[in-house]
Amino acid sequence: MDKNWVDLKAELQKGAAKKAHPFHYFTLGTVGLDRLTRLRTIALRQVTEDLKLLFFTDSRSKKIIHLKENNKVGLLFYHPERLLQLRVEGLATVHKDEATKNKYWSKIDPHSKKDYTTTAAPGSELLDPNRVEYLEDKNHFCMVEVTPFKIEYLKLQKPHHVRIRFSNRAGSWQHEYLVP
């Protein structure tokens, strides 16, 4: 396979494994029934061998509503030191089942778990930001898995930038070079 494909996969794996890696945080774009693009920064939690990208969220968040309405998503990664950008298009699957929740919930830092236990849904209005209320024995944690079908790799370099579109066709990744 193309050396850039190997590089792309390695950088995504590093992003999931290392908090300080530029790919640890990426921009997720969703489009719900209102047909308005919604962008937010997300932490990459895992990249599987078959290149599924996983992140965690509160099951009551707007992004989950958007994914129910339209599960096509865009992800944007940028590495400023390497001048490397990845644009990912894929299909998102929300996992709320107990087995999946338990598998990932047990690995979350106890301090971070509170993010999924607020009594009100994310984005709800607060009268005082210092008075967020939390549930004792319940959480709204879920995991989202993105299965990419297209990835654009853009490496800014001299003498020529490199842009490649990788497309998953019938389970096999194909690539074509594009004008940067």
N, C-alpha and C positions, 0 to 999 in steps of 0.2 A: 504494500500500500504506500501511498505518497508519504514522504517524510514529514510534510506539513500536517497530515492527518495524525501521525504519531505524536507530533508536537501538540496539536490541538487537544488530543485525549489526555496527554500528560499534564498539560496546564490545567485542564478541568479537574483532574484527579487531585492535583496540588491545591486547587481552590477549595475543594471540599475538605481536605485534610488539614490545611494550615490557615488559621484565622488571619494571619498577616499577609497572605497571598492576595493580590489584587482581584482574583476571580472568586474569592470567598463571598463577596457581595456583588450582586448583579441587579440589573433592572428588569423587572417583569412587566410585560404589557398584556392587558386583557381588554376585551371589548364585549360589553354586555348588550342587552336588547336596546339600550339607549344609543348604541352605535358611536359612543364616545370612548376614545382610547384612555385607559387608566394605567398609570405607571407607578411603580413603587419599588423600593430597594428591598431585596430579599437575601437571606444568607443561604448559600449552597451547603447542604448537609451531607450529601453523598452522591457519587457518580458510580453507577454499576458498570460491570464489564461490557454490557451491551449498550452502554452510553445513555441510560436513563438518568435524569437529573432529579434529585429529591430535595424538597424543602418542607419546613414545618410552618403551620399557621393555626390560627384560631378558627374553628369550624363556623363561627358566626360572622366572620369578616366579609367585607364586600367582595373581595377577590373570589371567595367561594361561591357567592351568588352569581358573579360574572361567569365563572367556570361552568356552572350549571346551565347558564344561558348559551354559552359558546365556549367550548373547551380548547379552541385554537389559541395558542399563546405565542408571544415573542419574548425572547430573553436577549439581553445585551450585556456582554462582558468586555472590559477594557483593561489592558495591562499597560500602564503609562511608561514603564521602563523599557519594555520590549516593543512598544508601539504596535501592539497586537490587539485587534478587535475581533470578537466572535459575535455573530448575530445568529441566533437559533430560532427556528420555527418548529413548533411541535404541538402535540396533543396532550392535554393535562388530564390526569385521573386523580380524583380525590379519594383517599383511603381513610375511612372513619371506623372501620371494623375494629373490634377489641383486640384481636391478635396483632394487627399491625400497630395499633396505638401502644400496646404494652411493649412490643419489641423496641420501639423508638423512645417511648416515654422514660423507660428505665435508664437511658443513656443521657438524658438531659440534666444539665447542672441544676441542682435544687433551687438556686436563686432564679434561674431562667424559667422554671416551671410556673411561677406566678403569672407570667405573661398570658397563660392559657386558662387562668382561673378567675378572671374578673367576673363580678356579678353582672355587669352590663357588657354588651357586645362592643368590640373595637369600633371606634368612630362615634360612639354615643356621646351625647353632650354631658359635660361635667360642670357642676357649680364651683367646685374647688379641686384643682389638680392634685392637691395633697390628701384628698380623701377618696381614693379609689378603694372600693370594697372587693374583697376576694372570697371565693368559695372555700370551704374547708375540705370537703371530700369529693369534689367533682371537678372535672376539667373539660375544656372544649378544644383539646388538642386534636389535630389531624395532620396527616402527611399528604403532600401532593407530589405526584410523580409525573415528570414531563418526558414524553417519548419524542425525541426529535425526528423530523422527516427532512429537514433542510438545515444546513449550517454554512454560513458564509465566513470564511477566514480571510482577514485583511491584515497583512504585515507591511507596515510602512518602513521602507529601507531604500538604500541607494545601491546601485543606480536606478533600480526599478522596484516599485511597490509590487507586492504579490497579492492577488485576490483570487480565491478559489471558492466555488460553490460545490459543497458535498451534498448529494441527495440520496436518500434511502429509497431504493427502487426494489420492491419485492424482497426486502430483507437484506439487500446488499448495498453497501455504500459506494456510489460512483462519484467521480469528481470531474469538474471542468474548470479551466482557467477563465477568468473574466478580466476585462479592462478595469484597472483600479479606479 
